[in-house]
Amino acid sequence: MSFESLGLSRPLLRAVKEAGYTEPTPIQREAVPPALAGRDLLGCAQTGTGKTAAFGLPLLQRLDATADEETALRALILTPTRELAAQIGESLTDYGKHLEIWHTVIFGGVNEKPQIAELDRGVDVLVATPGRLLDLMNRGFVRLDDIEIFVLDEADRMLDMG
């Protein structure tokens, strides 16, 4: 099976090729088509098997297909650690480099002012850790009214952490 057979758009196929991906992994083969169709998913796979691409590629394609001129927060990816949040942000940069979809990453332990400035500029996708997300929501910097896609990455780990 090829990435082309998954139904990905040309800009995403180009980014996948540039990232050096040659064929989809099992989690990508199983997750991408139903995610592109807008179905809810629960995926489980070992570290390093391409889970981020399995949810990130269809997320970007769905947002790109319905993008308008006004940027609004339409997708939230919640993850347990800042390291994972940063890694997901880097992957979204790679996958979305040929699209007009904007994202940012927010997490605690660092100065919040640059994160708030990014949010003020407008993003389509927010990658966040729970603590910083709740803080910025409570202070009015993040609103989830227009969320269309919600991803819980490593939900089991978040539950273990409390």
N, C-alpha and C positions, 0 to 999 in steps of 0.2 A: 504494500500500500504506500502511496506517495502523499506528500502534503497537498498536492493539487487535488487528489481524490477526496480530501476532507471538506472541500468547499470554501477554502480560504480565498480572500480577495487577492488581486495581483500585488498591491503594495505590501501585504503581509507575506505573501509567498516570496517576494523579493527580499524582504528583511530576514526571513527564515533562511533563505539561501545564503545571504551575506553573513549570517551568524554561524554558518557552517553546518547547519542541520541537513541531513541527507534523507532521512525517513522518520516518520513519526514513531514515537515509543508506544508501548501498549496503552498507557494512561491517556496519551494524546489521541490515539485511534478511537478509544472508547468515549472520551469526554468531549472532544471538539464538535462532532456533528450534532449531538443533542444540545450542547451549549449554544451553538449557532442558531438552533431552532428556538431558543429561549426557554428550554426546559430546565427545571431544577436538577442539580446534580449533587451526589455525594461521592467523592473520589478518595481512594486510599492507595498509596504507592510508596515505595521506598524512596529515601532521599537520593537525589541525583537522577531520577527517572523522567524528569520533564514536567512535573506538576504545574510549575509556573506558566509554562507555555500552554499547558492543557486548559487553564482557565484564562490566561492573559490574552492569547490570540483571539478566541471568540469574543471576549469582552471588548477588545479594541475594535473588532469588525462590527459588532452590533452597535457600538456607539458611533462609529464612523458612518454607518448606513443611515443613521437618524440624526446626524449632526446638523445644527443650524448655526447661524452666525453668532448667536449669544452663547457664551460658554457658561455652563451650569454644572454643578457637582451632580453627576449622574451615576457614578459607580464608586463604591466603597470596598476596599480590601482591608480587612482587619487581620492583624498578625500579632503574635505574642511578643516578639523582640524587635529591637531597633535594627539589629544586624539583618534579620530576615526582611524587615520593611525596606531597608536600603537595597538589599539584593533584588527584591521584587521591583523596586523603582528603576534599578539599572536594567533589568530585563524589559520592562515596559518601554524604556527609552530605546533599546535595541529593536524591539518588535514594532514600535510605533513610529519609527523615524521617517517613514514615508506617508504618514497620516497627519491630519490637523487635529489631533487629540492631545490635550494637555493634562499632565498629571503632576502631583507633588507627593512628597513623603513627609509625614510628621511623626515625631517620637520624642519622648522625654530625655532628660539628661543633657540637652544642648539648648542653646539660646533659642527661644521661641520666635523672636522677632523676624528672622528670615522666613520661617515657616508661615507666619501670619501674613507677611508681605506676598508670598506666593499665593496663598488663599485669596487675598484681596484682588490679585490680578485675574483670578478666575481659573479654575481647573475643571476638567471633566471627570478625572479619576483621582481619588484620594487613597493613598496607602497609609495606614495609621496603626499605631499601637493603642490599646484600650485607654490607658491613663491619659496620654496627651489628647486623644480624641475627646474624651469626656471633659477634660479641662477646657479645651477650646470651644466645645459645644456649650458648656455652661456659661462661658463668657461671651457667647454670641458670634464667634468667629467662624463656626461651622454650622450649617443647617443641612438637614438630611431630607428636606421636603421633596426634592426631585430625584431621589435615588431610584434607579431602574434596576441596577445590578448590585448584589451584595455577595461578597466572597469572604468566608471565614477560612483563612489559611492556617493550618495546624491547630484546628479547634480543640483537638484532644489535649494538646500542650497548654493551651490557654486555660482549659478547665483544670488541668493539673496544677497550674500556677495560682489558681484561685481567681 
